[in-house]
Amino acid sequence: LSRLNTIWKGFINMQSVAKFVTKAYPVSGCFDYLSEDLPDTIHIGGRISPKTVWDYVGKLKSSLSKELCLIRFHPATEEEEVAYISLYSYFSSRGRFGVVANNNRHVKDLYLIPLSTKDPIPSKLLPFEGPG
């Protein structure tokens, strides 16, 4: 990550689960509006089944008027890592993804997908068009 520029820094908050400072790094897609469009605090409003997200992503990829952008969140400091891992564990143990509740103008839907370092990249997100 040290070779990549951050595109956003702020809080991720899921009430009664975790709140921490994080940085977002580009993975794939267009990031032109993200730094302006992501709020200071990303509020996670709930959970969603992976199947629902993958069905939606499949439809999105075939749309000519919509773009799929992938970003990676990483704790801003070592102190933030405990809360970051708590949120990851919360979604991973339940087999669910996070749904962001406060999207803005250019970002229609935002999901948090818990991936460990050992997990393969889901095929629905490939191919990457960007730094990867």
C-alpha positions, 0 to 999 in steps of 0.5 A: 500500500505504501506505493499507492496514494490514498483516495480518502481518509475518514471514519467507518462506523457501525454502531455497537460493532466498531468505529475507526479511522481508515484510509481508502486505496484505489483497486479498480475503476474510476476514482474521480468523484470518490474523494469528494463524494465519500462522507467524513464518516461512512455509516454502515446501516446493516448486513446483506447477503453475498448472493444479493450483492453478486446478482446486483454486481452482475447487472451493474457490469452489463450496464453502459451507464454505471461504473463499478469502482473497488477500493480497499480500506486499511486502518489508518494506524496500528491502534485502529487495527483492533476495531478494523479486525472487529468489523471484519470478524463481525461480517466474516463470521456471519457470512454477510457484507456491509451496506453503507447507509449514507451514500452521496450523489455519485456513489449509488451503492457501497458495500463492504466485502470482508476478504482475508489475505488468504481469500481469492478475489471474487470472480465477479469483481475481476478483471481489475482496471487500475492498480489492483 
